[in-house]
Amino acid sequence: MKDADVIVVGAGHNALVAAAYLATAGKQVLVLERNGYPGGGVASAELSEPGFTDELHSLIHVRIMPNPLVADDELGLIGRYGLQYLPVEVPHAAVFEDGSFIPISRDRSMTTARIRDLSPRDADAYDRFMDLAVRIVEHVTPGFFVPPVPRSEQVAGLERTALGQEILRASGMSVTDVLAEWFSDDRVRIALARMASELTLAHPDDLNTGTVAYLAPGLNERYGMALPRGGGSAFTSACVRCIEDHGGEVRTSVHVDRVLTRGHRAVGVRTSEGRDLVAADAVLATIHPHRLGTMVEGLDPALVRTAASTRLAPYTAFVVHASMEEPLRFRADPAADGIIWNTLSPTSLAEVTRSFDDLRRGRLPAVPMLEAGCPSVGDPGRAPAGKATLHMLSMTTYDLADGGAQRWAAIAESYTERLFERLGEFTTNLAPGLVRARAAVTPLDHERNSLSFVGGDYTGIASYGHQMGDTRPTRELSGYAVPGVRGLYLTGPFMHPGGGVTGGGRPVAMTMLRDLGLPFGPFAPHPRSAEPAVQPV
Ligand SMILES: Cc1cc2nc3c(=O)[nH]c(=O)nc-3n(C[C@H](O)[C@H](O)[C@H](O)COP(=O)(O)OP(=O)(O)OC[C@H]3O[C@@H](n4cnc5c(N)ncnc54)[C@H](O)[C@@H]3O)c2cc1C
């Protein structure tokens, strides 16, 4: 007796998106989530104080915006199931110790004008840089939302055009090298390098990450960035509503211990309470490549070994959430008060690089890598009238040289103090009484909250060239299906298209439906799908 056609392990946003596509195609899905809430890295909660909505993990939705899931509202998440996106016209700004300020706006002229104050030459270069960035983004983005194509095919296609050749060249370079070709002012380079490194959790000097220098600002200008109104759980709830509307179920507080196989076929799962659940057609599981061997029996040992040796990103984040009497006021420029992702940096690229270097060696840098902003200025419903939520994130490392990862529990309080001290250097109103309550989320917490975030790496595994596209997480596993076990598929940030809020469950569903002999789409129009996906506040 089957429990579902497809059992889905984990209710991260990617699994939920895949489950929603499968349910819409007529499959009966059962989603099992170990946490008491769905969403994984896309979930909001009142962390600092009741009445103030914080994001447990992801804050800004970027890469998902051009996904047909959102752009065409294929499943009706917006038109039928209540998701609303609020645009963030200026999502990111770089604020410097010398008081200079570079907003990375969708309105390019705004950014160029600010850069012109620092370097007229770089302002002209920014215009040309962004022309190229937008063309690159338009070229590569559609590939994020379909299964990865073989690298040989991709390279052959890229080699045929001048734009493609430039993408290939940049993809072998580092972010630092790409930016050095365009800009001379350290502050401009830092602004763009920090934006890129937070997308990939890579050191800006890492080779084979150079295209991200274009992707981060290009995605912003071409497709925009947005906040789900009410927080990440609003996105998740829309997915759950879609699944339930099509006869599926999302069960929380159920930990899956293993995938059950019979005759090289996935037939169900066993929960940690020892209950076996039967899947008639397939199992779609969020299993980190490092755990594949322990959750699935009988796999080729070479496949398990290669998966277990995938590399994690060198960086993670320490996050402080706070409820505040009013939004932050920045010394550099009042415009920064309305920006939710302000990176706060020294003016010297060498100094910023030193912080990345220190972290890579497990040392907390003398100058913390900090960003801060008030999400409630972009989505006022997240705080009571006049009050604000603070989201302060420090890029850091999981494994501290002195004390390992466990040390985070001991230093959470003192590190929070250090970050507030640093924030005080950039703001004018961080006086006693401004912060009502606060809560820290450490790299250890990320790993506890989601089994995908091994070692605090919330991109699943590093976004290095050899772990992207048709080799993410490994060549054998990149097609979502697990070789040797028919009917078992993988999802998670460690699969193509990678970490972040991408809606990457879409290509997984395409693959599964193809294997099940079912069409992907067409999708029914929804009452409000014709309206813009992103609504002004
Ligand atoms: C501090 C922080 C800030 C971030 N900021 C951003 C941002 O601003 N923008 C952005 O795009 N991204 C951001 N991210 C990254 C983003 O949140 C993740 O990459 C993304 O959510 C991954 O989604 P996923 O669905 O692939 O997996 P996850 O979100 O990791 O979901 C996996 C789910 O599966 C469940 N699960 C796993 N194994 C089992 C099992 N055996 N049994 C039952 N359940 C199981 C887990 O509990 C989890 O709920 C951030 C992440 C962090 C930590």
The ligand as an SDF file (V2000), in Angstrom:
LIG
                    3D

 53 58  0  0  0  0  0  0  0  0999 V2000
   22.7330   33.2820    7.1490 C   0  0  0  0  0  0  0  0  0  0  0  0
   22.2580   32.9420    5.7740 C   0  0  0  0  0  0  0  0  0  0  0  0
   21.9360   33.9670    4.9080 C   0  0  0  0  0  0  0  0  0  0  0  0
   21.5390   33.6780    3.6070 C   0  0  0  0  0  0  0  0  0  0  0  0
   21.1700   34.7110    2.7950 N   0  0  0  0  0  0  0  0  0  0  0  0
   20.7090   34.4520    1.5570 C   0  0  0  0  0  0  0  0  0  0  0  0
   20.1770   35.5040    0.7730 C   0  0  0  0  0  0  0  0  0  0  0  0
   20.0570   36.6590    1.2150 O   0  0  0  0  0  0  0  0  0  0  0  0
   19.7610   35.1970   -0.4880 N   0  0  0  0  0  0  0  0  0  0  0  0
   19.8300   33.9230   -0.9860 C   0  0  0  0  0  0  0  0  0  0  0  0
   19.4490   33.7020   -2.1430 O   0  0  0  0  0  0  0  0  0  0  0  0
   20.2860   32.8950   -0.2290 N   0  0  0  0  0  0  0  0  0  0  0  0
   20.7180   33.1230    1.0270 C   0  0  0  0  0  0  0  0  0  0  0  0
   21.1260   32.0850    1.8320 N   0  0  0  0  0  0  0  0  0  0  0  0
   21.2510   30.7270    1.2520 C   0  0  0  0  0  0  0  0  0  0  0  0
   19.9120   29.9890    1.1230 C   0  0  0  0  0  0  0  0  0  0  0  0
   19.1720   30.1300    2.3090 O   0  0  0  0  0  0  0  0  0  0  0  0
   20.1450   28.4910    0.8460 C   0  0  0  0  0  0  0  0  0  0  0  0
   21.1490   28.2670   -0.0970 O   0  0  0  0  0  0  0  0  0  0  0  0
   18.8450   27.8630    0.3240 C   0  0  0  0  0  0  0  0  0  0  0  0
   17.7980   28.1370    1.2270 O   0  0  0  0  0  0  0  0  0  0  0  0
   18.9890   26.3620    0.1280 C   0  0  0  0  0  0  0  0  0  0  0  0
   17.7200   25.8360   -0.1770 O   0  0  0  0  0  0  0  0  0  0  0  0
   17.4390   24.2730   -0.3530 P   0  0  0  0  0  0  0  0  0  0  0  0
   15.9880   24.1290   -0.5080 O   0  0  0  0  0  0  0  0  0  0  0  0
   18.2950   23.7500   -1.4400 O   0  0  0  0  0  0  0  0  0  0  0  0
   17.9450   23.5630    0.9490 O   0  0  0  0  0  0  0  0  0  0  0  0
   17.6900   23.8650    2.5530 P   0  0  0  0  0  0  0  0  0  0  0  0
   17.1380   25.2140    2.6450 O   0  0  0  0  0  0  0  0  0  0  0  0
   18.9580   23.5540    3.1610 O   0  0  0  0  0  0  0  0  0  0  0  0
   16.5760   22.8570    2.9180 O   0  0  0  0  0  0  0  0  0  0  0  0
   16.8050   21.5100    3.1700 C   0  0  0  0  0  0  0  0  0  0  0  0
   15.7200   20.9990    4.1160 C   0  0  0  0  0  0  0  0  0  0  0  0
   15.7310   19.5960    4.1360 O   0  0  0  0  0  0  0  0  0  0  0  0
   15.5600   19.1530    5.4720 C   0  0  0  0  0  0  0  0  0  0  0  0
   16.1630   17.8220    5.5860 N   0  0  0  0  0  0  0  0  0  0  0  0
   17.4130   17.4670    5.1980 C   0  0  0  0  0  0  0  0  0  0  0  0
   17.6270   16.1740    5.4540 N   0  0  0  0  0  0  0  0  0  0  0  0
   16.4760   15.7050    6.0050 C   0  0  0  0  0  0  0  0  0  0  0  0
   16.0990   14.4300    6.4920 C   0  0  0  0  0  0  0  0  0  0  0  0
   16.9350   13.3860    6.4550 N   0  0  0  0  0  0  0  0  0  0  0  0
   14.8510   14.2800    6.9980 N   0  0  0  0  0  0  0  0  0  0  0  0
   13.9920   15.3260    7.0080 C   0  0  0  0  0  0  0  0  0  0  0  0
   14.3100   16.5510    6.5820 N   0  0  0  0  0  0  0  0  0  0  0  0
   15.5470   16.7410    6.0810 C   0  0  0  0  0  0  0  0  0  0  0  0
   16.2780   20.1940    6.2890 C   0  0  0  0  0  0  0  0  0  0  0  0
   15.8440   20.1910    7.6320 O   0  0  0  0  0  0  0  0  0  0  0  0
   15.9110   21.4700    5.5430 C   0  0  0  0  0  0  0  0  0  0  0  0
   14.7140   22.0260    6.0200 O   0  0  0  0  0  0  0  0  0  0  0  0
   21.4790   32.3420    3.1560 C   0  0  0  0  0  0  0  0  0  0  0  0
   21.7490   31.3140    4.0480 C   0  0  0  0  0  0  0  0  0  0  0  0
   22.1290   31.6000    5.3480 C   0  0  0  0  0  0  0  0  0  0  0  0
   22.4030   30.4820    6.3010 C   0  0  0  0  0  0  0  0  0  0  0  0
  1  2  1  0
  2  3  1  0
  2 52  2  0
  3  4  2  0
  4  5  1  0
  4 50  1  0
  5  6  2  0
  6  7  1  0
  6 13  1  0
  7  8  2  0
  7  9  1  0
  9 10  1  0
 10 11  2  0
 10 12  1  0
 12 13  2  0
 13 14  1  0
 14 15  1  0
 14 50  1  0
 15 16  1  0
 16 17  1  0
 16 18  1  0
 18 19  1  0
 18 20  1  0
 20 21  1  0
 20 22  1  0
 22 23  1  0
 23 24  1  0
 24 25  2  0
 24 26  1  0
 24 27  1  0
 27 28  1  0
 28 29  2  0
 28 30  1  0
 28 31  1  0
 31 32  1  0
 32 33  1  0
 33 34  1  0
 33 48  1  0
 34 35  1  0
 35 36  1  0
 35 46  1  0
 36 37  1  0
 36 45  1  0
 37 38  2  0
 38 39  1  0
 39 40  1  0
 39 45  2  0
 40 41  1  0
 40 42  2  0
 42 43  1  0
 43 44  2  0
 44 45  1  0
 46 47  1  0
 46 48  1  0
 48 49  1  0
 50 51  2  0
 51 52  1  0
 52 53  1  0
M  END
$$$$
